[in-house]
Structure formats: structure tokens, C-alpha cells
Amino acid sequence: MLRALRHYYEVLKYSAVLALKSEMEYISYTLCWLLMIPIQIFSGVYVLKVIMDRVGTLNGWTFGQVAFLYGLGVFSHGLQDLFFIQTRHIEHGIIRGEFDRYLVRPLGVFFQFCIGTVNLVGIYDLIPGIIIFAYGCAQVNFQWSIQNILLLIMVIIGGTLIQAAIYTLTGSVAFWTKKSSVFVGVNLQLFDKTTQWPMAIYPAWFIRIFSFLIPMGFVSFYPACGLLKISSGVSFPLPLEFPLWTPLVGLVWFLLGRKVFYLGLEKKYESAGS
């Protein structure tokens, strides 16, 4: 078991090295991303600050609390982009027959597909995400105890898995339809609205859908409520604000996404032909 894990780690490490070398080949392209992504994210936060300066709070949330939630959402988004960007492009792999070469290698197809592109642009999301999150922590006087640090790590991992799972599930639709790219833009918009804004500002039906049907609320809203001791306003027999729901939901949904991916690969993938 340990030997297999070490082997997978080595493959991931070499993929990351190749991705870094590829980025350095086009340094101007890399610098453009490094400039544009932080500007986009900080601009969004600035607009949010202007709005909240006028209205005071968002359904009881202060700007510091929203910055905490916003940074948490951007953080897991960056990690998803870094390690699972390929899940947005399953359609292209199917149409081009790219899974053929994965099928003849002695490694899991899903693992090979995900690490086929270690997207270093995800790091450029992480930089502003960390800055915004640190600002939010300072504003709400977040306690950096061992317990809270461990909870944060688990929440970030869980949020990353939830996002990767949803992209995998929607992308795997292409095994049956040959098209799934329309979901990418929809997912991006929904993640923006549900992970960077308090879901408490939305109608009850919207909150229920993105809590119990599609678990986007567990990426940052519910764990932020738990870590900041804020009521989510959602009535349920179990407290949704418990931060450890996020890694649990993330693991279950990631395994579900992986299962649907392999189901489509085994039952519907037609190879490249001749």
C-alpha cells in the first residue's frame, strides 16, 4: 500500500515539474495570468466592500466575515484548478480519444487524467485567496488554535474535493452525450455565487438546492458559519455548521464522481477508432 502511494506521489511530482517547465517556456503568458487573476479577484472584493459600505451588512454578515468566507472559497477553488482542472475538459478527452493511452498504462485512468495537466495557474488564485482570507481572519479575530488550524485544513481539502467532484460528474455526462462543456460556465457561476457570498442572502429554495441536492454550500458557507460561530439560518435535525461535514461530504461526492467517471468510461467510451 505504502509502495503504491509512493509511486503515485512520484508520478504527481514529475507531472508538476513538467508543468513548471512548460510554464517557464512561455514566461510572458505566465506573467499575464499572474497579473490578471489577482486583479480580477481583488476587484471583486473591492466591489463587495463598496456595496457593504453602503448597506452595512449582508443579512447580518459583516465585511470581515464575508472576506473570511470569500477567501476560504477562493482557496479551495485555487487548489481545484491546480490539481483537477482536467475534470472541466472530459469532453475533449472523449472526442479526441485521449483515454486510449491512459487505458494501456499501469496506473488508474482517473488519476492519470487528473494529473495530466498540473495547472500552475491555480497558484495565482491561491495568492489573492490567502491574502483575502488572512484579512478576514484579522477582522473577525479568528483564533489560530491547533483545533481551528486542523479544521481549516480539513475544510479546504473537503471544499476542493466537492468542487472537483461536481466538475467530474457534469463532465462525465459527455460519455453519454459527447458534450458537457456547457456545464463548465454554469458551474463557475454557481460556485462564485455560493462560495464567495453568504448563502443566507438567497431564497430558501435556492439554499436547499445547493445544500442537499448539490452541496456547494459546504465548500465555504457552512464551515465559515461553524468556524465563526454564526447561525446559517437553515433548519435541519443536524447542525450543518459543523465544519467536519465538509471533508465528509467532499469524500463521498468525490468517490461518487469517480464512480460515474469509470461507469461512463467502461460502458460508453468508444475509443479513437482507426
Secondary structure, DSSP 8 states (H G I E B T S, - for coil): -HHHHHHHHHHHHHHHHHHHHHHHHTHHHHHHHHHHHHHHHHHHHHHHHHHHHHH--BTTB-HHHHHHHHHHHHHHHHHHHHHHGGGGGHHHHHHTTTHHHHHTSSS-HHHHHHHT---THHHHHHHHHHHHHHHHHHHHT----HHHHHHHHHHHHHHHHHHHHHHHHHHTTHHHHS--THHHHHHHHHHHHHHSS-GGGS-HHHHHIIIIISGGGGTTHHHHHHHHT-------SS-TT-TTHHHHHHHHHHHHHHHHHHHHHHHH------
